Amino acid sequence: MTSFKILLYNLEYGRGHTGSWRNYIIHWFRFLRKPRKKEDIILQKVHEMIAQEDPDLCCFIEIDKESPFHKNGNQLNRLADEKRKEYHFSKKYSKKGILQHLPYFRAHGNGFLAKKKHPFKEHYFKHGRKKHFYEIKINKDITLFMAHFPLRKKTRRQDFEELKKLIEKKKKVIICGDFNIFKGFKELDPLVKRTGLYIVNKLSDKTYPAYNPKKAFDLFICSDTIKVKNLRVLHPHLSDHAPVILEIDI
């Protein structure tokens, strides 16, 4: 067996908020336009974190591509290096929805960065606005799903039911993403009960807000047949979420 390391990070588009209301209010303008120098610093520090942790696969929630409001280039392209050249970006809204085409929203998406090519598919949930999610093959046995789940509880539950149907057809599964579960892990029962999955994070592995974490939003859920070696929450304070590292044997 060999070790395989996965980084999960909600980058908040490189705005550099800490997650405190005071910080959101003081730097409200970053929701409209990010200072280029600030974003450069954030991406450089993310790049340094990646180099230090050396993940095989980086899963990014809320990452940017160039738009009329953001002319600093594709963030995934800027984070790629000699070790991690393979990357893919996709808009997170419905292909048929108007948000895909509006200047402010069309640069918003999710993406991944990897040391080698992994076969992948793109799926779209039926409900809510954040519809896109990835299905990435780690190897012939292990499939990873990455999603950004909505703020509305009813819509999250609908998404969980859709995802559950896909999981049933797979041998070994990892689900990662920003789950936005405000009421705690109990909300994930429809996804983990009777599926052979379990939540790797502990309740103490809080990731939001980054400056003083109170909620465990950014999670890894795995098949119980996957050997998990380690899970760690990092605290670089480059986004309003904290990144999470999962290490498994493959």
N, C-alpha and C positions, 0 to 999 in steps of 0.2 A: 504493500500500500504506500501511496505517496500523499503528502499533505497538500491541501488545496485551500487557499485563503481568499475570502470574499469580503470586500469593503462595501458597506451600504451607507450612503450619505445623501440626505436631503440638503442640497446646496443653496436653496432659496435664491437661485439665479445669481448668486454672487453679490447680493445686496449688502451683506455684512452686518445685518441686524443681529442682536444678541438674544432677542426673544422677550425682553422686558418691555412693558408698555411705555416707559419713559424713553427707551431707545427708539421704539417705533415712532413715537410722536416727534422726537427731536430730528430724526432722520426720515421723516415721512416722504420726502422728495425722492428717495431711492426707489419707491414703488413705481415712480414714473420714469426716472432716468438715473442710472447709477454713475457715480463719479468714476471716471476711467482709472485714475490712479489707485483708488480704493479696490476696484475689481482686480487690477493687476496684482496688488499685494495679496489679496485673498487667493487668487489662482496660483500664485507662486508658492504660498504656504500650503495649499492643498497638494500641489505637485511635490513639495518636500515631504509631506506626510505620506504620500503614496510611495515615494522612494524609500522612506524609512520602514514602512510596514511591508512593502513589497507584495501586495495582493496579486493573485492570479486574475481576478475579475473584480472590477469596480462597478457597482450599480449606483447610478445617480438619479435621484428624484429632484425635480425642479432645477433643470439645467437649461441654459440658454443657447439659442442660435441667433445669428445676426438679424436685426429688424430695424425699421426706421427709428426706433427709440433706443436702440442699442447697437452701436457700430463698432464693437470691439471684437467681432469675430466669433466663430463657433467655439464655445468653451471646451467641448470635448477634444476638439482638434488641438487646442492650446495645452491640454493636460496630457496628451499623448506624448510618448517618448520612444526611445530605441527599444525598450523592453515591452512596452504596451502600445502597439501600433494599431491594433484592431479596435475600431469603435463604431457605434451606431447611435444616431439620434432620431427620435420620432416625436411629433407633436402629440400632446396628451388628450386633445379633444377629438370629438367625432369627425370622421372624414367628411360627413355630409353636413356638419354643423357650421354655423356662421363664424364661430370663434376661431376656426382653423384659418380664416381669411382676414380677420381684422388685424391691423398692423401691430397693436400692442400684444395680442395673445398668440399670434402665429409663430412667435419665436419660443414659446414656452413648451417644454417637453421633458421627457425622460430619456435616459441613454445609458450605455454601458461601454466600458473600456477594458480590453483584455490582452493578455500576453499572446494568446493564439486565437485562431478562428474557432468560434463555436456556432454550430447550426442554431438558428433561432426563428421563431415565428412571432408575428404581431397579432394581438387579439384586441377586441373592443367590447367592453361591457355594454349591456343594453340600456342601463339606467345612469342617470347623473350626467355631469359635465366632464369629469375626469374619466374618460372611457378607456384610454389605451393602456395595455399591459403587455409585457414581454414573456415569452416562453423560450428559455435558453437551455440547450443541452450541455451539461457539464461533461458527461461521458455517456456511454451507451445505457447506463442504468439510472443516472441521476438527472432530473429535470428541475430547473429553477424557474419560478415565476416571480416577476417583479412588478409591483403595482403601487399607485398612489391612490389610496382609498378616500372617498369623499367625507365631508364634514357631517353630512346628514346621516343619522343612525339607520333609518329605514333603507336608504340607498346602499349603505355599506352591507347591510344584511342581504340585500338582493345580489350584490356583487359576490359575496361569500358563497351564495348558493350556486351562482354560475361557475365560480372557480372550483367548487367542490365536484362538479360534474366532470371537469377536465382532469382533476387530480385522480379520480377513480380509474382512469385509463393508464396511469403511469406507475412504474415500478417503485422508484424512490423519488421523493419530492422535497424541494426547498421552496418556501414562499417567503419573500422578503419585501419590505416596503415601508412606507409611512402609513400606518393603519388608522390613525386619528381616533383611537378608542378612548373616549373621555371617561367612560365608566369602568375602565380596567379590563383585565383579561377575560372576565366572565362573558363579555360580548363576543368573544371568539369561539364560544362553545359550538355554535352551528358549523364552524369550519373544522374544528379539531376532534370533536366527539365522533367516534365510530369511523374514523378515517385513517387511524394509525399514525396521526401527526401529533406533535407536541410543541409547545412554545419553548424555545431554547432560552430566551431572555428570562431573567428573574424580575420580580416586581421592583427590585432595587436597581435594575439596569435602566434608569430613567434617561431620557434623551431630549425632553422638551420642557421648558425653554432652555437653551444652551447655557445661559448665564447662571441658572439656579434650577436644575431639572426637577420637575415634579411629576411628569407623565412619561410612561414607557410607550412611545408611539412607534419608534423605528425598530422593527422586530424581525427575527428569523423564526420561522416555523418549519420543522423538519419531520420527515418520516422517522419512526423510531428505529428503523434498520440502518440509518446513517450514523456513522461513528463521529460524534462531535468531540473535537479535542479542546476547543477553547472558544469563548465568546467574551469580548471586551468592548466597553464603551469608551471612546476617546473624547478628549475635551480640548480641542484646538480653538474653540470660540470663533469660528470663521463664518458661521451661519446661525440661524435661530434654532437649529437642530444639532445634536451631537452625532457624530458618525459611529458606526458599529462595525466591528471586525468579527467574522466567524471563520474558524479554522476547522476543517473536516478531513477525514481520511477518504481517499478515493481509490 
